[in-house]
Each structure stands twice: as C-alpha cells, then as structure tokens.
Amino acid sequence: MRNLLILLLFCAAQILLGQSNATPTEKWSPNWITMPNVDLEEAGLYLFRKSFRLEQVPNEFEIFISADNRYKLFVNGTLVSLGPNWGDIEHWNYQKVDIAPHLKSGENVLAVKVWNEADLRAVAQFSFKTALMLHGEGELEKIVNTDKSWKVIEDKSYTPIEQHVRAYYAAGAGDFMDNNKSVGNWMDLSFDDSQWQSAINAKEAVAVGYGFRQQDGWKLVPSILPEMELTKERFATVRRLEGITVPSSFPQNPTDIKIEANSNIQILLDQEYLTNAYPTVVFSGGKNSAITLTYAESLYESGKAKGNRDIIEGKTIWGRKDSIISNGEDNQEYTSLTYRTYRYVQVEVKTQNEPLVINDIYGTFTGYPFQLKASLRSDRKELSDIMEIGWRTARLCAVDTYMDCPYYERLQYVGDTRIQHFVSLYNSGDDRLLKNTINLLDYSRQPDGYTLSRYPDRQSQVIPTYSLWYIGMLYDYMMYGSDSNFVREKLLGSRQVMNYFISYLDEDGSLKNVPGWNYTDWVPKWDAGVAPMAEDGSSAAMDLQMLHALQSAIALEKELGKPEFVVLYTTIANNLTRTIKEKYWDASKNLFADTPAKTQFSQHNNALAILANIVGEDTKRVIGKSLMEDTSLTPASIYFKYYLHLALNEAGYGDQYLDWLDIWRKNIELGLTTWAETSQVETARSDCHAWGSSPNIEFFRILLGIESTSPNFKTIRIAPKLGEIQRIGGEMPHPSGIISVDYQRDGKNLSATLVLPQGTSGEFLWNGTIHVLKSGKNELKM
C-alpha cells in the first residue's frame, strides 16, 4: 500500500505539471448589445434590427453570432440561424454563418429575436444577462457588427408561462403571446423603426486565450456543430373534434377552419409519430380570441397509465402548453420560440365577439442533422421496424446536445449518452455531436475532480457512476473515432476523475461511501435506481463500474498517455479484481452477488463481471446461462439491457439474440413510435429515451458481428451471430468509408462477402476458425 501511495503522489504531480492544449482564438472587437433601461436578468423578448446597403452581393458574407438566452436570426425575412448551441458561461458558443445567399444588392435588413425565459428557462440553459453579439468576419462584413447603430424594442406581447406536467420537468417555459401588444411586420425592409431605441453596449466580447480574461461574463468559443435541421412536416389526422366540424383536407393541407363568435372548440391532431418541431398556426380575425396548444407524447387513461398510444377513446390530454391571443388582423402567425415535442396536439379555441379562422397549422421538424448511412438487409420486417423506431428515437434525443428525453428534461446524461454515441457512430458516422458532448462533460469537472452526471446543468446533479462511465466514453471514442489528439487532450481530466475515485478506495480495494446519487438502473425494487449496498457503503455495482473505468483508463494511457498511470491503474485494477471475486462471488450459485451478504443477485453485476473479463470462458458461459434462465435475478431495464446483451454475446450466446427483443416488441404492440424510458411501458414517464435504441448498435455489433479491435477502428473483427437467420447483410459507416457485409447460409455452409475500407485490415471469426481479412472486398465460403 505504501508503494501504491508513492506512485499515486508521483502521478498527481504529473497531473499538476500537465499542459492544456487549448488554442487561443482571435481577439474580438465587437460589443454585446442589449436593450436600455430594462432588467436584463428578467424574462423578456427583444427584437433587434440592422439595415444596411450593399452595392453588390459578395460570394461570401460570414458572420459570428451569439445571444443570451437564445436567438433567431432572419435575413431579409428568411430564418437563417437559431442558437446559440448550449454551453455554459465559461464556454459560450457562437455560430459562424454565411448569410450571402440571403442578401441582395441594395437595402438589406438583419432581424434578430432574442429572448430570456429567466427562472423558467430549461435547466440546461445557463444565462448571464439578455444580450446579442454579432460580428462580421471581414472588412465588408463589419458593417453589421453589433453597436449603437442597431435598433431594439421589447416585444411586450410575450410572457413565459410555467409548465405543469405529471413528472419531473426541466425543459423550459411555454409561450403566452398577446398579439394585441405585438410588433407587426418588424422583419420587413420597409418597416419604420425610427421610434425604436438605439441598442446599448452590454459588455465587450471576450474570447478564451492569451493567458487572461478581461471581464466577467460570456467566454466565447466557436461551436463545432452545424446548424440544426429544419424540415416542414404536416399533421396526419384529426382524431377528435368538439364543437366543430372540419373538411377532410385538414390538416394535411392548408384549409380554412372557421370558429364562430362566442364558441369554445377543441381539435385533437395526431402526427402519428413522435416528433420535435416548431408548431406554426396561421389565423385571422377573432379579436381577443384565445388559442391554446397542448402537446403530448400520448394520452392518459387515468393517473399515470397511458396504455396503447394509438388509442384515444376514454383518454385525456395533459402536457406542455402555449397560448396566443388574437389581435383580430388577417394572417397572424405564431411559431413557438423553442421546439416542442409531441405526437398529439390539442388545439382549443375560445372566441369572443368575432369569428376566428384557422388558416393553417403545421410543424417544422428540428434536430441535429444526422444522416443515416447504415442499412440492414433482411427478410425480417421486425428488424427493419425496430431499427426505424430506434433511429427516430435517437434523432429526437439529439439536437444541440444529446439528451435523455426531448419532452421532459432535455438534459445530457452520461449514462444515456454512452449508448447514444454508439448509435451515432454505427448508424451515421458523424462524430461532431459526440465530441461536443465530451467537451461539455469535461467542462463539468468539479474542483474535487469528478464530472457532473449531466451537462449543461444549472442544478449540478452528481451521479458518481456516470462520472465513471465518462472514462468509458473517452475509451469508446479512441476505439471508434478518428481524432486521437482530441482524446489525448482529455487525459488530464480523465486522470482527475480517476484520482477522485481512487481517494474513496478502502483498504480492501472497494469503493465505499462515494457521495452522491449512486444510480445504476431503473429497477422497481431498487430505491431510486441505486443497487443494493452493504452497511459499510460498498457494493458490487460500484466496484464493477469502478473496474470498468480503470480498464478504460489503462487502455487510454497505454495508447495516448503515460506509463506511470498504466502502472498505477493496473495495480489498483488487479487489487479491485481480487476484492470483487472474494467479496461477491457465490460458488454455490456460480454468480456474483450484489453485496458481501450474498442475499441478492442481479443481471447487472453479472453482466458487468463478464464484460470486465474477470472470469474464464467456461464461467462466463455458466453465468450467461443464469442471466437468461434464472428469473430470481433482478432484471435489467431497457437501459441496462445494452450491457446485458453485450455480456451474453461475450459469454457465447449471441446466436439467441432475437429472443432478447421482447421489450422492444412490447413497445411496438403498445403503439409507441419511439422507445419508452423504462420497461414499465404502460406507465413510463417518457415515451422517448434513446438509451432504448441499443438494437441499432446490436444489429451491427452482434448480428452482423462488426467490432473495432484497435484505436481509430484501424483493425476490424467480424464475428456474426446469425442464429436461425439464413440471409442477412448490411452496411455501416467507418472513419475511412463503409463496412459492408453479406451472409448467406445453405445448410451448414456459409457464404460471406465482406468489404473493408481502404487502410484497414481485420479478421473474420466463424465456428472457431479465424480468417484474415484485407481492405477491399473479401469473399469467403465455409
């Protein structure tokens, strides 16, 4: 132990001597601007305008833009950019936008909505004060720099409204818009803004770098993300009407729906699938009429019961709301400030003394612009359906961050994200959102060294196990991503995380009494998802997750780091492995127990033990058999089935993979179009949790058998587990191109066509025999 402490102190010194690889950004000259004579920390909606003249339209007109809390940029009336992407005050994102395609010779106008939801803002939304920053990149572009030449007015039609939903909610306010107080046509070039005030300086913009920071407030960093996707989509059907009839063309086509004076009507619209979208309502007349939009993933039977999501009979709607008051003019238009998540939208209209006409209602889908590059070729429609639903779920849980759920929280949790990033890598190959996630989680590190459980997060939630999984995320990116330098820059933070947990190791090597919410999985009989613990504060779940983090840290340091840390972590991992076997292994049951008392057993800890490779192949198989057959084991939820399935495959049972999909089949039977948060599907809070999209990984990783066996996916192992499948194939993205596989069986014979990207090599494993693969096309008959 004394030698271990000396080594630990040496490595800590290496941490302190470590150098940051942060690169200085250019010096900023423009100002942040804001509205004079208002409380900049209170809620409000502010409209900014800048008119300017161009003799001719340049090929490029690049600007940098940011705002607090959020902005929408319109160029000559066209929406061009939304943001900024979520960060924190010390890492405030700006977006680079080329607005040249939207400019014209002669007069032009930039119009920007900036709003602050104040205390009602999303938990992921940091704020310093309401302000706008826009900077022209070149000499010509500097004509639009934010300064006192910009005009601004407060749009007093807006009030954020608190939301009341049936669960923990953290996704921000609803909109209340009183159009009697709105500023009409303010984006038009001909609009007269002479009565508007000149913007005032909020503070000088500051970029990170140069060894000093001049002022408090936003520290600007360039966003590494593209603009989010915006695609118009129409509602599919009307499911319920009260107090009105509508033409058959509605809502799939723009159709005038007249609501008579002094009426109260309801229209329940069904998108037929869950979506993230900016709803838009176009309406006319109806002075002082109230339009209320209620958004829901599904309707409720009673209490928290949802039942089949396709069925609405006898059910009520409950959820997030927006409200609009009509000013009586024609062609008024409401679009929500931030996107809403819904399958069902109830439109309620209460008219006063004038009739109101709904001219149109539709949505504009938004999300990170992932492109699906993976495909699965099979005659089993069930697999295609599961993959489609999984991809939709993953997309709805990925905007400017990954998130647990788009309806309730919009918070980027490590546990969720570790599965989500594999979906991105195996299905899209786009790693920018993953790198953004790792950056944000690295920013969340606390003075003691651990990361927060989710970030951005103003509530600073601590789930220690998620900080351990963060080390696993770094390992995953090293193995499957393309940017080794990116991971190398994160090693300083990785060492600090590990150092924190090492400080909680007891003499016997176990983690004990780590502060925080030690969540493992949503198991109904576990209190708040915390696996059973001994009275001394130790548990197999904590020790095994620590061991996984140590193994990831060892691999990272071997490839990219320092040998001193390899020695340190290996010493601790070996000691912890011995402790786990001594404390938790029950020879009579051939299983690992949850605590040293050996009275409780779970799928979780035995799956983690297999994946940690701390038992031999024969024992793995014995444990795996119990994982499938022993109903007394505490079962994994839809989240932890990701680790369970990987463990069963590792134990040699991958050929039975199709038997493990019952929870996904249940979701489909109950009408879900995305995967529910928990295995209790009928009463699940959220209908959209991307940790349930793990089959989109497993189809390629288990069925088709594709794995990375060296950093940057340079070498590839392909070991398919086909079970009874006779013919299947697919493609998935790779940092150097596409991996393609096709399998066809004829009795006991297998024909395999395998295409590896250039610059890679690999091996194909079938029936215990290894076949060497080269880049390009490989054809095998066995």
N, C-alpha and C positions, 0 to 999 in steps of 0.2 A: 504493500500500500504506500510506503514511504517513497519508493521509486516512482510509483504512479503519480503522486502529488508533485514530485520534482518535474516530471515530464509535463504535467499539466501546467505548472507555472512557466516552464520554458515556452510552451505553445501559446500561453496567454501573452507572453512578451512578444512573440511573433505577431500576434493579432494587433497589439498596440503599435508595432512598427509597420504594419501594413499600410499601403498607399492606395488611395482612391483613384480609380481610373476615369473619374468624371471629367468630361471635356468642357472647357469654357465655351459658352455661346457668345454670339456677337453682342456688343454693347447696344442697349436700346436708347432711342431718343424720344419716342412719342410719350404722351401722357395718357393715363387713365382719366376718363372724364365721367361726369355724373350730373345729376340734377341739383341745382342750387336750392338751398332753404328747405330741405326735406331730411327726415331721419333715415339715413342710408342703411340702417340695420332693420328697419321695419319693412313689412310687406308692401309691395307695390309693383306696378307695371309701368315702364317708361319707354317712350318712343323717341328714337334718335334719327335725325335726318342730316344728310350732307349732299348738296347739289354741286356739281362741277361740270366743266365743259372740256370736251376732247375734240381736237381738230380732226383726228382720225383714230380709228380703233387699233391699238397695238396688238401684236401677236400674243403677248402675254401681259397680264396686269395682276401681279401677285401681291397679295396682302396677307398679313398675320392678324388674326382676330381672336379675342377672348372677352369674357364678361363674367360678372358675378351677380346672381347665381347662374342664369342661363341666358342664351340669346337665340334669336332667329334673324338671319341676315337676308334681306331682299335687295336685289339689284334690278332697278327699273321694273319693280313689281314682281320679280320672279324669286322664289325661295331658292337660295344658293347654298346656305350652310346653317347647321344647327350645332350648338355646343354650349360651353366647351366640354370636352370629354372629362369624365370625373377624375379628380385627383385630390390633393389637399393643398393647404395654403403654401406649404414649402415646395410644392411641385404642382404649380397651377398650369394646366395645359392651354396652349394656344394652337390654333389650326392655321395651316397655310392653305390659301385658296386662290386659284387663278380665276378671276371674275371676267376676263377678257371676252369669253363667249357671250356674255350678257350685256356688254356695253355697246354703245352706238356713237357715231360721230355726232357732235353737237352736245346738247344738255343730257346729263345723266343724274340719277339720284340713288344714293345708298340709303336704305331704311332699315333700322335695327330695332327689334323688340328686345328689351332686357327686363327680366322680372326676378323678384325676390319673394320666396314663399316664407321667409323669416322662420319662426319657430315651427311652422307646419311643413317645412321642407323635408325631403327624404332624408333618412338617417345617413345615407351615403353622401349627402350634399354638404360639403364644407362651405363657409362663407366668411368673407372679411367685411365687405360692405358693397352696396349696389354700385356698379360701375361698368364702363365699357372701355375696351382698348382695341384700337385698330391701327395697324402700321403698314404703310406702303413699302414694298421691298426695294424699289429703285427710285431714281430721281423723279421720273414722271409720276410714279405711284404715290409719292409723298404728299400729293395734293389732297389725299383722303385721310391723312393722319388725324387722329382724334385730338382736337384742340378746341378753342373757343369759337371757331367757325362752324362747328356742329351745333344744330338746334335740337332742343329737347323739351318734352312735355310729359307730365304724368297722365297716364290714361286712367282716370278715376272710375271707369266702368268695371275695373277688376278688383275682386276680393278673393283671396284664397279661402277655402272652406275646409274645416276639419272633416275627416272621413271616419265613419263608424262601420266597421266590418266585424265579422264574428271570429276574430283571431288576432294574434299579434300582427300589427300592420306598421310598415315603415317606409312606404313608397311615395309619400308626399301628399300634397293637398289636392282638392278638387278646385274647379274654376267656378266662380259666380261672376257672370258678366251682365251688367245692366247697360244695354245698348243705348238707353236714353242719355248716358254720360259718355258714350264712346266718341272717338275722334274719327270721323268718316273720311275715306279716300286719302289717308295721310301718306300712302306709299306712291301716289300719283305724282308725276313730274310737275304737273300744273298746280299742285296743292300749294296754297298760300300759308307758309309757316312763319310769316313776319311777326305774328303775335307770340310765337314760341320764345322761350328763353335761350340764351346762349349757354352752352354747356360750360361747366367749370372744371378745373383740374381736381381730380381725386387724389392722385399721387403720381410720382414718376414711376414708370415701369422699370423693373429690375430683373436682370437675367442671372441665373446661377453661374458663378465662376469668378475668376480674378482674385480669389482669396478673401473677398469681403462682400458684405451685402449692405447697401446704403440705407435701406429703410425697412420698417416692418411691413407686413402685408404679403401680397402675392409674389412668389418667386417663380418667374415664368420658365417653362420648359416646353419644347416642341412635342406635340402629340405624335406618336408613332403610328396612329391609327388613321385609316381613310375616313371619308365622310360615310355616314350610315346610309343604308339603302332606304329609298322612298319609292314605294310602288303602290299605285292606286288599286283598291280592291272593293268589290261591291258586296253588299249583304246578299245572302242566298234566298232566304224565305221570310215570310211573315208567319209567325207561329200562333199569335193570339191577338185578338182585337177587342177593345171595349169602347163603346160609344161611337164607332165609326166603321165605315167600310172603305176598302181601298181597291184600285184597279189591279188586275192580275200582273200588269207590267212592273209593279212596285214590289220590292225595292231594287230589282236587278237593273232597272233603267230609270233615268231621271223622270219623275212623274209628279205632277202637282196633286197634293192631298189637301183638300180644304177642310178646315175645322171651323165650325160655325161659332158665332159670338156666344159668350156665356156657356161654353162647353168644357167638359173635362173628359179627355180621351186617353187611351193607352194603346200603344202598338209594341208588341214584343217581336223583335227581329232576331233572326238566327243566322250567324255567319256560317254555321255547320262545321266549323273547326275553330280551335282557339287561335287567336292572333294577337300581335302587338300592333296597334295602329293609332294614328291620329284621326279621330272621328271628325267629320265635317257635316254640318247641317246648313243648308241654304233655305231661307224662309222669307216670306213677305207679309206685310200688313200686320194686323193683330196687335195694335198698340197696347203695351203693358201686359201682353200675354206672357206666360211663364212656360218655358220648355225645360224639362228635367230629363237628363240622360242617366240611366243606371246601368252599370256594367257588371257582368257576372261571368265567371267561368262556367257555372252551371246553376241550376235552380235547386231549391231546398224542399225536401219533403216535410220535415219537422226537426227542430233542433239543428244538429249538425249533419243530419242524414241527407245525402244527395241522390243515392240510388243510381239508376241508369241515366246518364247525362243526356240522352236523346229524348227522354220522356219529360213532358212539362205538365201533364194533367195533374191537378191537385197540388202543384208546387208553387212556391212564391220566389220572387227575386229579392236579393239582398246584396248590396255591394256599393262600390265606389260611385260617386255621383258628380255630375256637373249641372249647373243651372244657368239659363240665359233668359233675360227679359227683353222682349222685342220693343223697338222704338217706333214701329209702325211703317218703316220705309220698305221699299221693294229690294229684293235680292240681298238681304243681310246674310252674312256668312259667319258661322262660328266654327273654329278649329281649335281643339284643345291645345294648351301650351305645351304639355308633355304628352307622350303617348299613353294610351290606355290599353289594358289587356282584357279581352272579352271573347266569348263565343256568343253570348246573348246580350242584347242591348234593349232595354225598355225605354221607349220614348213616351213621356207623359206631357200633355199639353193642356194648360188651363187658360182659356181665353177670357178676355174681359168684354168690352162693348163692341169689339170689331172682330171679324173672322180673321184667322191666320192661315196662310198657305205654306205648307212644307213643299218646297220646290225640288229638293234632292237631299239624300243622306247617303254617305259612303265613308269608307275608311282609307287611310294611306298607310300601308304596312311599313314598319321600320325595323331595322336590326343591323347587326354587323354584317357587312356584305360578303359573307362566306359563299363560296361556290362549291357545290357538291361535285367532287371529282372521283368519288368511289362508286362502284357499281357491284351488284351481286346478281349473278346469273343462276337462276334455279327455277325448277318447275313447281316449287313450293310457294304458293302465293302468300302463305302466312309469313314467311321470312321477308318478303318484299313489303308487306303491310307493317311489320314490326320495324323495319329499317326506315320506312317513310315516317312513321309516327315518331321514332327516335330522333330523326333529323329535324323534324318540326320542333320537337321539344328542345333540342339543343340550340336551335336558332332563336327560339323565343327567350331563352335564358342567356343570350349573348347580344348585348348592344355595345355600349362603350366600355363595359366590363362584362365578364361572366357574372352570373347571378344565380342565387338559389331558386328564386321564383320571380316572375315578372309582375304578378298581381299584388302580392302581399309585401314583399320586402325589397327586392332589387339590391341585395347585398351579396358581395363576392366572398363566399366562404371557401376556405382552403379545401375542406373535405369534398365539397361539391365540385370545385374547380379541377381537382386532380383527375376526376373522371371526365369532366367536360373537355379538358385539353386533349385527352386521348381521342375523344370523338372528333375534335377538330383536326388532329394530326392524321388519323386513319381515314377520315371522310373528306377532308378539304385540303390538308397540307399547308394551310395558311397559318403561320405561327405568330403573327403580329399581336393578336389579342392575348395569346399565351405569354409573350414577352412583356406585354403591358401589365398583365396580372402579376408576374413575378416581380416586376419593378415596384408595383404598388404594395405588394406584401413585404417586400424588402424595406420600403419606406415606413411600414408599420412597426418595425422593430422598436421595442421599448428599451429604456436605459438598462434594464437587467439582461437584455439580450433576446428575449423571446419575441416572436411576431404575434400580432393580434390574430384572432380567429377569422376575421373578415376585414376587408379594407377596400375602399374607403369606408370609415365607420366613425361617426361622432360619439358613439356610446362606448367605444374602446372595449369591446367584448373579448374575453380571454377564454379560449378553449385550448389547453396545453397540447392535447393530442393533435390538433390541427397545426400547431407550430411544428410538431414533429413531421407531419405529412408534407409540410413545406419543403423540408430537406428532400423528401421523395420526389417532389415536383422538379427540383433542380436536377436530380439524377435522371428523371424521365426526359427532360429537355436535352441533357447531354447525350442521351442514347438515341433519341428520335429526331432531335432538331438539327439545325445546320450551323449554328453560330457558337463555336466553342468559347470565343472571347467573352461573349455575353454571360455564359455560366461562370467563367473564371472570375469575372468582376463581382460575382455574388458570393464568392467563397469567404470573404471577410465576414459577411453577415451570417453565412452558414455556420462558421466557427463560433460566432457569438451565441447563436441559438443553441448549439450543442453544449457550449460551456455552461449555459444556464441550466440545462437539464442534468448535466454531469454533477452540478452542485447539489442536486436532490437525490443522488445515488447514496443508498445506505451502505453500511459495511459489507452486507451480503451481496451487494451489487444491484439490488432492486431500486426502482424509483419509489419514493414514498412521500406522501403528503404534498404533492405538487399543487400549488394554489390555482384556483380557477374552476371552471366547469369542465370536468374530465369526461366529456361526451365521447361515446364510441358509436352508438347506433340507436335509432328509434325503435327500441324493443319495449312493448307494452308493459312488461313486468319489471323493467329496469326504471328506476327513478330518474326522470329527466334524461333518459338515454345513457346514464352512467353505468358502466359494467360493474358487477359486484366487486367490493373491496374488502380486504381484511381490516381488522381493528387498527392495525399499525399503519394503515394508509397505502398498502401495496396491493397490486392486482396483476393478474396475468395480462390483462388488456393493456395496462400502462407499460409493463415490462416488454411485451412483444412489440408494441408500437415504438418504444424506445430502441429496441434492437433493429427494427426496420430502418429507423432514421440513422443509426450507427452504420449499418451496412451501406446505405446510400452515401453517407459522408465518406466512408472509406473509399468507395469507388470514385467519388468526385476528387478526393485528394490524390489518389493514385494517378488519375489521368491528368488533372489540371493543377494540383496543389503542391503540398509539401510533404516529404516523407515523415517528418516529425508527427504530423497529425495522423498519418496512416498508422504509425506505431501506437499512438495514444488511443485512437478509436478502436483499433484491433484488440488491444489489451482489455479495454472496457467491454467490448462486444463478447470476447471469449469468456470473461468473468460472468457477464449477464446471461450468456447462453447456459453456462453451468448452473447458475442460480435458477433459471426458468425450469430446467429439467429436474432439479432437485425439489423445488417448491411446488410445482404444479402437475408434474406427470403422475398419473394414476395407472400403475401397471395392471391393476385388476380390470380396468375398463379400456386400457390402451388409448387413453385420451388425456389431454391437458385440461385441468380444472381451472375454474375462474379465480379461485383463491387457494391459499395453502390448506384450508379446511377440507377441500376436495368434496364439497357437497353440491356444488353447482357446476354445470358444464354447458358450453355454448359452441355453436358453429363458428363464432367469431374467432375465438382464441385458437381453435384447432386449425382453422384456415390460415391464420397468421403464422402459426408454427410451421405449417407445410411450406408457405411462401418464404419463410426465413431460412428454410433448408437446414433445420437443426435436428432432423431425424433422417434415418436412412430410407431408401426407396421402399423397402418392404413395409416399414412402419407407416410411411406416407399412405401406402395403399390401404392399410388397415384403418387408419384414421379416416381416409376418404370414404371408405365403405360405411363407417358410422355416420359421417356427415350426411350421407344420402338416406340412411335407413333408420337411424336412432331418433325417434320422434320426441324423446325426452330432452334432447339438446335445445337450448334456447335458440330459436331460429333467427337467421339474418333477415333484415328488412330488404326492400327493393334496393336500397342504397348499398348495403354491405354485401349483397349478392355478387357484386363486381369482384370482390376479393374471394368470396366463396367459390365462384366459378373458376377463377384462375387457379385456386388451390386444388379443386377437383381435377382440373386438366393436368396440373403438375403431378397429381397422385396417380394419373393413368386412366382417368375415367372420362376423358374428353369425348369419346365416341357416344356417350349418353347425353350430350349437350342438349339435344332437342327436348329431352324430358325435363329440363330445368326451367322452362319458359312459362310456367303456369301463371305467375303473377302478371306477366305481360298479356297473356291470353285473357285473364280476368279483366284487365283494363279495357281491352277491346270489346269484350262482351258487355261491359257497362257503358259503352258509348263514348269513352274518352278518346280524344284525338291527340292528346299528349299524355305523358306518364305522370301518375299521381305521386305525391310526396312520400307516402307511406304504403305499406302493404295492406292497411285497412282502407281499401279503395272507396268503399261506400261513404265513409265519413272523413276522408282525407281533407285536411285544410286546403292544400294547394293541389290543383289539377295539373300543374306543370312544374316538374322538378327534373332537371337534366341529369341528375345522378342516376335516374332510371334509364338513361339512354345507353347503358353499357352494352346491350346487344349489338349496337352499331360498331363497337370495338370488337366484341367477341366473335361476330360473324367472320371477321378477317383474322383475328388473333387465334381463335380456337378452331372453328370450322375449316377455314382456308389455311390456318396454321402459320401466319406470317409474323415473324418477330425480328427485332433488331438484336444483334449479338455483339455489337461494338459501337463506340461513340459515333454520332452523326449517321447512324444507320448504314455504315460502310460495309458491314457484313450482315447477311440475312440468313436466318434459319426458317425453313418452311417445313412444318410437321403437321399436316392436316389431320383432323379428327372427323371423319365423314360419317361414322355410324352406319345407318342404313341408306344414306344418300347415295344414289347411283351416278348422278351427274350434277356438278356444280362448278361455278367459276366466278371470277370477279377481278376487279382492279382496285388499287388503292394508290394514293399519292405517296411520293417519296421525295426527299430533298433534291434528288438528282433526276427525277422523272416520275415514271409509273411502274409499279409492280403489277404484273398480270399473271393469273394462274387459271388453269382449266383442268378439271379432273373428270375422267370418265371410267366407270368400272364395268367389267364384264366378268361376272362371277367373282373369282378371287384375283383376277388381273386388274391392274390399274394403269391407265394411260394418263400421263401428266404433261402439260405444256406450261412452261414457266418462263416468264420474261423478266429479267432483272435490268435495272437501269445501268447505263454506262458508268464504269468506275467502281462497281460493286462486285462482290462475289458472295457465295453462300453455300449452303448445304441443304439437301432435301432428305428428310427422315421418314421412312416408311417401313413398318414391320421390323423395326430394329436395325435396319440397314441404312447407312449414310451414303448419299450420292452427292458428289461435288458439283456445284453449280458455278457457271461463269456469267459475266454480264452478257446481255442479249438473250437470245432465245435458246431454251433448253427443252428437249423432248425426251421423255423417259417412258419406258414400258416395263412394268414389273408384274 
